[in-house]
Amino acid sequence: FKSLIDKTTELPQNASIFKTFKAIYRTLTRQYSGVIHLTTDFLFFDGFSDVENQNKDEKPVAKYFDLQLELIDFIFSRNYLHEDIGCEILTSYNQTYL
């Protein structure tokens, strides 16, 4: 695991990561580069804001979230810069992640 997952999350004993890949998480104000870890029950994102998208005096901002897979209602394919490389995740508690 990367830094934030070790500090903030304890996985159940029987949970194991079976897929890890690079990802970019976008919000209205920032873009975060990091990794997604996929387990049998959860999806974790752990990353930091991109330095080129902020002021020179600002330090990178850490971003972490986890989603329980059973709370995901839909995953939609999204285009970014005319390439089909993105997705939007909608949860049962009306939260979306791009």
N, C-alpha and C positions, 0 to 999 in steps of 0.2 A: 504494500500500500504506500501511497504517498503521504506527505506530512500531515494533512488535516484529518485524514481518515484514522490514522493512528491515535491522534489526540482526542477526537470527538466521538468516535463510534466504536462500539464493541460488537463484533459479529458473533452470532450464536456458534457454539462449538461445531455443529454439523454444516455450517455454511462455508463454502469455498468459492473463490473466484474462478470462473471458467472462461471469462473473456475480458480482455482489457484492450482499449484502443484510444487513440488520440481524438480529441473533440474540441469544438469551439462552442461556447455558450454565449448567446447574445441577449442583452437587455436593451432597454431604450437608451441608457447612458453609457454602457461599457460593453466591451467584448472580452471574454475570458478564455484563455487557452489552457487546456488541461487534459485529463484522461477520464474516461468512463470505465468503471469496473462493474461488471455484471455478475451477480451471484444467482443462486437458485431462487432467491426471494426478493432481492433488492437491486436497484440500479443506483450507483454512486457517481457523482461528478466531483472532482477535486482539481482546482486550477487557480490561476492568478490572472489579473487584468493585463492586457497587452500594453507594454510600455509605450509603443508608438502612438497609441490612441489617447494619451493623457498628457498633462503638463509635465515639463521636465522636472519640476520640483516635487511632484507626487511620487510616492512609492507604490509599487504594485499592490493591488488589493486582492486578498484571498477570497475565493468563492467556493463554497461547498454545499451540496445538497444531496439528499438521498430520497429515493422513491420506492415505496413498497410496490412490487410488481402487480399485486392483486388490486391496487387502487388505480392502475392505469386503464382508462376507458378506450382511448383511441391513440394511434400513432399515424400521423399523416406525413406523406412525402412532401418536401418543400424544395423549391429551386433557389439556388444562391448563385448570382452572377451567371445566370442561364445554364447552370449545371444542376443536375438532380443529385445533390449531395447533402441535403439537409432533411430534417424532420421536425415535426412539432408534436409534443407529447401532451395529451389532455388527460387530466386526472378526474376521479369521481368527486373530488372536493373543489372542482371548478378552477383549478390552477393549470396554467400552461407553461411549457418549457420549449424554447426553440434551440 
